[in-house]
Structure formats: C-alpha cells, structure tokens
Amino acid sequence: MKRISVAALAVAVLLLAGCSAQGSSTSGSDSGGVVGAPQPVSPDSAVKDGTTGEVKYSNRDVITTGSVSITVKDPIKSAQDAVTITEQAGGRVDSRTENPATPNQPASANLTLRIPSNELDRTVAELKKLGTVNFVSLNASDITQQTQDLDARITSLKTSVDRLLTLMQQATNTTDLIAIEGALSARQSELEGLESQRDYLSDQVDFSTVSLELYSTGTVAPGSPDSFWTAIVAGWNALVAALGGALIGIGFVLPWLLALGAVAAIVLLIVWLSTRKRKAA
C-alpha cells in the first residue's frame, strides 16, 4: 500500500508541476514579460511598396502573406515561369489553377506560392517582370509571443514525460505501472499536438505565402493615365469599348423588337380588316 500511494503521489506531483509550468508560461506570454524578448511589430501591418524591408526579422517570428496580380500576354506560359522563379528561390507551389482561353473566356491562372522569407523581396521583384503589375499587397504578422509560449509548454511537457518514463522503469507493481502509463499517454498526446502546432507555425514563418493571379492582356482594367497621350489612348479605348457594348446591347434587343413588331403588324392588320368590313357593310 505504501508503494501504491508513493507512486500515485509521484504521478500527481508531476501532473501538478506540468500544469503549473504551462500556466506560468502562458501568463508570461500573455503579459509580454518574456525576459530579453524584442517588442513585436503591430500584427497584420501592411508592407509598403511591395517589399518587406521595413519588417525586422531578427530574433522574432513573422508570418508574411500577400497577393500579386499581373497582366501578361500568355497566362499559361507565365504560370510556368512563375513556378520556375519560385523553385529557383528555394520555394514551392502549394496550388496551381490554369484556365486556357475559350471563345467565351480569356486565359488566366492562379497560383499559391510558398517563398522563403529571406528571398521574398527578390522573388516578388522577379515575378513583377512577367508583365504589367496590377497590384501588390503584402502583410506581416508578428507571432513571436505565441511561438515563445509554445516552446515553453513543449519544454515543460518534455520534462514531465522524461520523469514519467523514469518512474515507469522504477514501478514495481501493475497498479503503479497502469497509473504512470495513463499519465504518460496523456502527456505524450498533448506534446505531439503542441509540436505539430509549432511545426506549422515554423513553416508559415520560414515560407511566406503569396497568391499570384495572372490575367490575359485586356481582361484587367489598366491604371490611370499618367500623360496627355496615354489619356487620349485611354479615352479612345473607352469609346470603342462603349460602342462595342452598345452594339452588343442592340444585338441582344433586336430579336425582341422584331418579334414585337411582327405582333404589332398582325394586330394592326386585323384592326384594318375589321374596319374595312364594317365600312363595306
């Protein structure tokens, strides 16, 4: 009985110590009181001019995401060029969608690129050379406190697991062994979950996520004119587009007008014949 109570007491102490360590690490993270930790940048801070040069990555974990829209002559070919640029930078492509040109739809492509954070600026600059840039939007989010909290909890759980393994080796009866195995299983399961979260966040920090949209020439509205001649060209293109739209509208309405005209002609003919018979009578 003494052995059973000692083993149960040891397991209870380990569980309590693990919970206390996790609670203290969480409180330290929430209060921002990590000793020597740098002050984080504002979360979701927009990155100006399509670069991340203003965000300091030293000793902090920053997740960068963004979107890039480019008008190109051949979206399908440019999509392959974008893949090559990304892979040469050490990145990868998480998703890729290509829509070839059809009589009713211009060609387009959409890619989700994972680019090494330290190669992001240079890679985005290379992507911009594929065609005419419509917009670039990059956002940085500092998760340093979150990762520090995870690291502290993982360290605490590893210590608890090691102690439970030591107790398991020292167990002298089945009751003690079952109690220790139950506590160990719970600790290992929680540890695996936290390590999975940490691995995911590490991947998000190490590889920035950029959504690249490629459109055919003419499918995306150009930017505002920056000179007198470009204004004339833009005005002429707008006029041609308006006339084209008007012709399309007329073509759509014309069959209805013809059908209504035919019905009106039949009605007028019936009325005329009726009036003529009355006069003849």
N, C-alpha and C positions, 0 to 999 in steps of 0.2 A: 504493500500500500504506500509505503514511503517512496518507492521508486516511481510509482504511478503519479503521485502528487507532485514529485520533483519534476518529472518530465512535463506534466501538464502546466506546472508553474513556469517552466522554461519557455514553452511554446507561447504561453500568454504574454510573458515579458517581451519576447521577440515581436509578437504581433503589435503590442502596445508601442514598442520602440519604433517599429516601422511606421505606424500611423503617426506618431509624434514627429518623426523626421519629415514625413511627407507634408504634414500640416505646417511645420515651421518653414519648409522650403517654399510652399505655396504662399504663405504670408509674406515671406521676404520678397518673393517675386511681385506680388500684388502691390506692395508698398514701394517697390523700386529701390529697396535698401540693399541691393547686392553690392558688396564692397568692391570697389575698383571698376564697377561696370560703367561703360560710357553712357551718356544720356542719349536716348533714342531720338531719331528724327520723327517728325509727325507722320502717323500712319497714312497710307494712301496719298502721299504727297505727289503731286503731278511733277513729272520731269520735263523741264523746258527744252525746246529746240530739238526734240527727238533724241536727246542724249542723256546719259545717267551720270555725267561728270560731277554734278552737284551733290550726289549722294556718296558719303564716305563709308566704304565697306570694311574698313579696318576694325577688327575686334567687335564686329556686330553682324547680325544675321538679317539680311534684307531680301525680300522677295520682290522681284520686278516682273510686271506683266504689261502687255501693251498690244496695240493694234496698228497695222500699217496697211494703207490702201494705195495701190499703184495702178495706173492705166498703162497697158502695154499693147503692142501690136498682136502678139500671139500669146494668150494666157497659158496655153498648154505647154509651150516651149519654155516660157518664163518660169512656170512652176518647177520644171526640171532644173533650170538654172538656180532657182532659189534653194532647191534641195542640195545641189552641189555646193553652193556657198555655205549653207548651214553645216554640212558634213565636213567641209574643209576647216571650219572653225571648231570642230570637235563636238558639234551638236547632233541632234537627231530630229526626225519628223514624227510627231505623235499621230497626226491625221492629215489626210490629203484628199480633197474632193475636186474633180475636174468635170466641167460641163462643156463638151465640144459645141461648136456653133451648129445651129439648126436654122431652118427657114424662119422660125418664129422666135428664136432666142440667140443672142450673141454668145460667144465663148466666154467662159470665166473659170476661175479656180480659187480654192480656199485651202490654206494650209495652216496647221498649228505647229509652230517651230519651237523646239527647246534648244536654246542657245546658251553656252557657258557664260556666266555673268561677267567674267573678265573679258569676254570677247563681244559683248553685246553692242557697244557703240560702233566698233569697226564693222561688225556683221550687218547692222542696220544701215550703215553708210553704203555697204556693197549692195544691199537689196534696193536701195534708192536708185541705183544706177540702172535698174532693169527697165525703167520707163519714167512716166510723169507721176510724181508723188501727189496724191490727193490729200492725204493727211497722215500724220504720225502721232500716236498717243502712247506714252509710257508712264507707268505709275509704280512707285516704290513704297513698300510697306515694311516697317521695321518690326521684326518678331523676336528681337534679342531676349527680352524678358521671358517670353513663352518658352524658348529653347533652353534658357538657363534653368527655368523651373523644371522642365522635363529631365534635364541632365541630373539635377539634384535628386529628383524622385527615383530615377533609374539607379543612381549610385546607392541610394538608401535601400532599394529593393534587392540589389545585388548583394549587399552586405547581409541583409536578412536571409536571403537564400543560402549564402555560404554558411551562416550559423546553423540554419536548419539542417543542412547536409551533414554538418559536423555532429549535431545531435542525433541524426538518423544513424550514423555509424556507431554511436555510443549507446543506442537503445538496446535494452536487454530483454524486452518482452513485446508481445504482439500489440498490446494496448498502446504502449508508448509509440511504437512504430506507426500504427494507424493514425494516431493524433498528429504526429510530425508530418506524415505523408500528406494528410489533408491540408495542413497549413502550408506546406511546401508547394503543393499543386496550385493553391490559390495565389501564392506569391509569384510563381513562375508564369502563370497565365497573365497576371497583371503586368509583370515585367515585359513579357512579349508584346503586349498591347502598347505599352509606352515606347518600347524600342521601335515598333512599327510606325508610330506617330513621329518619332524623331527622325527615322529614315526618310519618311515622306517629306517632312519639312526641310531636311538637308537637301533632298533632290530639288525642291522648289527654290531653295536659296542658290544652289550651285548652278541650276539651269533656269534661265529666265524663259517665260512663256510668251511668245509673240504670235498673234493671229494675223496672217498675211492674206490680203484679199487682192486678187488680180482681175482686172476688167479689160475688155476689149476697148480699143480706141473709139470714142464717141458714146459709150454707154454710161460714162460718168461725166457730169457737168464740169466743164473747165473752171478754173479760178477766175477771179475778177480781172478785167483788162487792166494792164499796167502802163499803156501808152495810147496815143491817139489812133495809130494804125490798128493795134490789136482791138481797140474799141470798135472800129469800123468793121473789122472781120467778125467780131462777136455779134455786132448788130445785124450784119448780113446773114450770119448763120442762124440767128434767132428768127429773122424774117423768113428765111427758107423753111425753117422748122415749123413756123406758124402757118405758112401757106400749105406745107405738106399736111399738117394736122387738119387744116380746113378742108383740103381735098378729100382726106380720109373720111371726115365727118359727112361731107356731101355724098361721097360714095356709099356710106352706110345708110343715109336717109333716103337716097334716090329711089330705091325699090319700093319703099313705103309710099313715097309721093306718087309713083306711077300707079301703084295699086289703088290708092285713094282717088287718083284722077280717073281711073277706069270706072270705079264705083260711082263717082260723081257723074261721069258721062252717061252711064246706064240710067241713073235716076233722072237726069235731065231729058234723056230720050223718052223715057216712059211718060214724064210730065208733058212733053211736047206732043206725043201721040195722043194722049188723053185729051188735051186741049183741042187738038185738030178734029177729033171725032165729035166733040161737043159742038164745035162750030159747024161741022158738016151736017149735024142733026138739026 
